């Protein structure tokens, strides 16, 4: 349970249960023509009128659709989103299948810190290993982040009634939707009054999911269902996101498997490659990743604005671009109650914008309280469930103390780019939108007071 984000581990609730008698999954039952007797045989099999009853299973999708507990069972995650699943897929799939992988910059940063190398060396080492391990394409989720920021800026302008586009106008303050731990918590505990503030733009991982299989299938001349997409992310909550029914195309997941940084690193070490050659790895080209947007490669870089992807900062830079703001955007974040709650304000073409960053559950609660009482003055809030943000995700390689985490942050910042990419031409905006809904509360007989 410790791998989940803070928002999924409430300190004042016993909110985690394993898939046991406490999990309830309604299933249709055919009425028998005559009354039957259910018996438990000596071998542990339940029978009705001597006929074995079908065993019911609880999947990750079932957990996401249930309000019985805040998060799904870790055992289910391990079974459905694990290294063993990848190895099984390689054994069972046809030779025509194409294996591809998307890697987050936070994961690369964690690996670089573990190996004691710079970010570029880690990129070269990791991409070389992944290609040798059978992944024909290696993408960076930074590419999805850039498109996410671009669309989020249009959404924010809509919400401020400053521009009209195909994107929905979300109620202010617009709350970032890139963190699945926070989204799971919001859907199961906060209700529609908060969800109407949540950004409808897909997360960077989900945007890559929407693009990768289609792009690879066109380039390789294969059916998109024969593309197996793996995502390496800094937290286990991303497994929840990839399992959402909204991110299925023709009943096929856009992302087949999510591995945490830790799982991917252990897989690498167990392959025998280890870190033996890391210090000699380098590349004369900056384009070590494949690009999902073009035939060329994608550069080694992270994005300025913090280790969680820089949503609040970079979205305002895109807003300034759209409002033809030519002056340098002066944006300084000021800590409030703690280092994980920050705010900034700036003027763009005569309009003042206020944004905030809220990392960790106690700061999320603070923002929720302000929204409920109509006292939240921000236009946009970058919300992440983990204290310290995505660089400190539960799936990262563990660091010893705050000093170590500061050095992790330094690795990330050393290659961060404050340059905005050119706006990508989006022919189908709906492809990059999603929606969120409050999970209906269910009453459990096991919760009755006797």
Helices and strands as residue ranges (DSSP letters): G 6-8, E 38-40, E 46-48, E 51-52, H 60-64, H 74-80, H 83-92, E 98-103, H 105-115, H 119-132, E 137-140, H 142-159, E 174-175, H 180-185, I 186-190, H 192-195, H 204-220, G 224-226, E 227-233, H 237-242, G 245-247, E 248-249, E 252-253, E 257-260, H 261-270, G 278-280, E 289-290, E 297-298, E 302-303, H 311-322, E 334-335, E 341-348, E 351-359, H 361-372, E 380-384, G 390-392, H 402-413, E 416-417, G 429-432, G 445-447
